[in-house]
Amino acid sequence: MGSMLHSRGLFDPQEGCVTYYGAKHLAESFRTVRKNTLAIAEEIPENKYGFRATPEVMSIGEMLAHLAVSPMWQIDVHTHKIPHLDFAMFAAGLQKSQGEQQALQTKVQIIGALKENGEQFASFLEGLDEATLASTISFPPPVQPETKTRFEMLLGPKEHEMHHRAQLMLLQRMIGQVPHLTRRRQEMQAQAANR
């Protein structure tokens, strides 16, 4: 019968216990989100990678490069179990990330980085143990909350990517494309209407 959602986790009827969303689930869900981001990146023609909705926002290519690079700093933080993130460490990581993003100039480079970094990050997630996910990391004031579990921090890249993917889907509409997820939903609705 498989696992069913339970108010505090996933209930496995065969095992008779509640299992919690863990490293394997983090990795699987990140891979699903990245697969959909890659579909968008592949569908948009390279000559549209420079398109911006307004002059002050990221272009399509810049946003995709940002997504390719942005989760990677967390591998170092959580591999070394850094207990406290301060502004200097964050600024250094941000500067490094921006340099890596700017180095991704072509569609081939961006898609390559989305694939390679995405799988590296997902594999990293998959290898984490429960103790690591449950441990906490602290932040300097005025950051709130002052502490987070590593699990909560590691949900962030998927949420961040989904946020930008929604923007990318809107940008697809602006350049005359219907996003693949929208097309899939429309096909399902059409099939249901024809039954």
Phi, psi and omega per residue, in radians:
M1 nan -0.416 3.098
G2 1.504 3.115 -3.136
S3 -1.393 2.559 3.080
M4 -2.135 2.591 3.092
L5 -1.128 2.412 3.084
H6 -2.212 2.724 -3.051
S7 -1.033 -0.376 -3.112
R8 -2.085 0.208 3.128
G9 2.793 -2.669 3.087
L10 -1.805 2.224 3.123
F11 -1.649 2.162 3.108
D12 -1.798 1.835 -3.067
P13 -1.089 -0.549 3.131
Q14 -1.220 -0.652 3.134
E15 -1.520 -0.368 -3.139
G16 1.217 0.500 -3.120
C17 -2.492 2.903 3.080
V18 -1.619 2.235 3.029
T19 -1.925 2.509 -3.072
Y20 -1.706 2.711 3.074
Y21 -1.064 2.021 -3.053
G22 -2.205 -2.733 -3.033
A23 -1.031 -0.767 -3.136
K24 -1.057 -0.733 3.141
H25 -1.190 -0.694 3.075
L26 -0.999 -0.824 -3.107
A27 -1.125 -0.803 -3.126
E28 -1.087 -0.766 -3.106
S29 -1.214 -0.632 3.089
F30 -1.132 -0.734 3.126
R31 -1.069 -0.675 3.121
T32 -1.120 -0.791 3.133
V33 -1.110 -0.787 -3.121
R34 -1.130 -0.650 3.109
K35 -1.031 -0.719 3.131
N36 -1.247 -0.604 3.058
T37 -1.132 -0.742 3.118
L38 -1.087 -0.668 3.115
A39 -1.047 -0.732 3.099
I40 -1.129 -0.838 -3.115
A41 -1.024 -0.674 -3.126
E42 -1.297 -0.589 -3.108
E43 -1.313 -0.542 -3.100
I44 -1.335 2.211 3.110
P45 -1.137 2.589 -3.107
E46 -1.034 -0.569 -3.132
N47 -1.212 -0.119 3.064
K48 -1.800 -0.039 -3.139
Y49 -1.112 -0.371 3.107
G50 -1.529 -0.050 -3.100
F51 -1.167 2.362 3.066
R52 -2.190 2.442 3.089
A53 -1.163 -0.670 3.050
T54 -2.517 2.777 -3.038
P55 -1.028 -0.504 -3.022
E56 -1.601 0.032 -3.127
V57 -1.866 2.897 3.121
M58 -1.095 2.543 3.000
S59 -1.316 2.990 3.093
I60 -1.006 -0.836 -3.130
G61 -1.105 -0.723 3.113
E62 -1.108 -0.693 3.141
M63 -1.168 -0.723 3.110
L64 -1.154 -0.694 3.085
A65 -1.120 -0.698 3.088
H66 -1.026 -0.786 3.134
L67 -1.164 -0.612 -3.138
A68 -1.113 -0.589 -3.005
V69 -1.755 -0.573 -2.907
S70 -1.008 -0.601 -3.122
P71 -1.350 -0.217 -2.912
M72 -1.175 -0.514 -3.119
W73 -1.111 -0.463 -3.105
Q74 -1.196 -0.459 3.113
I75 -1.032 -0.825 -3.128
D76 -1.142 -0.793 -3.116
V77 -1.024 -0.779 -3.036
H78 -1.551 -0.445 3.044
T79 -1.142 -0.747 -3.123
H80 -1.547 0.054 3.116
K81 0.842 0.809 3.104
I82 -1.057 2.173 -3.028
P83 -1.465 -0.338 -3.052
H84 -2.510 2.249 3.042
L85 -1.764 2.195 3.075
D86 -1.963 3.020 -3.046
F87 -1.147 -0.613 3.128
A88 -1.113 -0.756 3.134
M89 -1.137 -0.732 3.134
F90 -1.126 -0.766 -3.135
A91 -1.104 -0.704 3.115
A92 -1.131 -0.741 3.104
G93 -1.133 -0.689 3.124
L94 -1.121 -0.754 3.130
Q95 -1.094 -0.754 3.107
K96 -1.081 -0.804 3.136
S97 -1.061 -0.743 -3.133
Q98 -1.103 -0.667 3.079
G99 -1.120 -0.740 3.123
E100 -1.153 -0.665 3.110
Q101 -1.128 -0.778 -3.101
Q102 -1.157 -0.435 3.116
A103 -1.263 -0.331 3.138
L104 -1.530 1.725 -3.001
Q105 -1.870 -0.463 -3.065
T106 -1.946 2.843 3.090
K107 -1.039 -0.736 3.137
V108 -1.072 -0.773 3.122
Q109 -1.101 -0.765 -3.094
I110 -1.154 -0.825 3.135
I111 -1.114 -0.704 3.085
G112 -1.030 -0.773 3.134
A113 -1.197 -0.675 3.086
L114 -1.045 -0.758 3.141
K115 -1.193 -0.943 -3.048
E116 -1.131 -0.894 -3.127
N117 -1.175 -0.619 3.124
G118 -1.087 -0.793 -3.141
E119 -1.231 -0.630 3.090
Q120 -1.085 -0.760 -3.136
F121 -1.182 -0.759 3.127
A122 -1.091 -0.730 3.108
S123 -1.120 -0.679 3.064
F124 -1.041 -0.831 3.137
L125 -1.013 -0.787 -3.089
E126 -1.031 -0.536 -3.072
G127 -1.521 -0.014 -3.107
L128 -1.353 2.524 3.085
D129 -1.688 2.910 -3.082
E130 -1.081 -0.634 -3.131
A131 -1.099 -0.708 3.112
T132 -1.145 -0.798 -3.135
L133 -1.082 -0.572 -3.108
A134 -1.438 -0.325 -3.111
S135 -1.217 2.796 -3.055
T136 -1.936 2.810 3.067
I137 -2.324 2.468 -3.089
S138 -1.920 2.823 -3.073
F139 -2.309 2.691 3.129
P140 -1.358 2.726 3.021
P141 -1.093 2.583 0.126
P142 -1.619 0.277 -3.109
V143 -1.044 2.295 3.104
Q144 -2.240 2.401 -0.095
P145 -1.224 2.806 -3.090
E146 -1.209 -0.451 3.104
T147 -2.358 2.675 3.036
K148 -2.450 2.689 2.982
T149 -1.317 2.736 3.064
R150 -1.089 -0.605 3.084
F151 -0.977 -0.859 -3.131
E152 -1.091 -0.726 3.112
M153 -1.084 -0.676 -3.067
L154 -1.369 -0.196 2.938
L155 -1.302 -0.452 -3.057
G156 -0.957 -0.819 -3.122
P157 -1.036 -0.658 3.109
K158 -1.164 -0.784 3.133
E159 -1.099 -0.727 3.122
H160 -1.067 -0.784 -3.130
E161 -1.161 -0.673 3.114
M162 -1.126 -0.652 3.086
H163 -1.030 -0.905 -3.123
H164 -1.224 -0.551 3.119
R165 -1.133 -0.625 3.063
A166 -1.082 -0.709 3.087
Q167 -1.117 -0.720 3.134
L168 -1.102 -0.648 3.118
M169 -1.147 -0.646 3.068
L170 -1.184 -0.712 3.093
L171 -1.094 -0.631 3.060
Q172 -1.023 -0.745 3.118
R173 -1.080 -0.684 -3.110
M174 -1.184 -0.450 3.107
I175 -1.721 0.156 3.027
G176 1.619 0.274 3.120
Q177 -1.860 2.611 2.975
V178 -1.745 2.101 -3.103
P179 -1.019 2.607 -3.071
H180 -1.054 -0.645 3.126
L181 -1.180 -0.615 3.084
T182 -1.177 -0.764 3.113
R183 -1.062 -0.733 3.135
R184 -1.070 -0.777 3.125
R185 -1.111 -0.731 3.125
Q186 -1.091 -0.698 3.106
E187 -1.112 -0.731 3.119
M188 -1.135 -0.706 3.107
Q189 -1.132 -0.701 3.139
A190 -1.158 -0.706 3.105
Q191 -1.128 -0.728 -3.135
A192 -1.146 -0.654 -3.131
A193 -1.205 -0.473 -3.106
N194 -1.529 0.023 3.138
R195 -1.432 nan nan
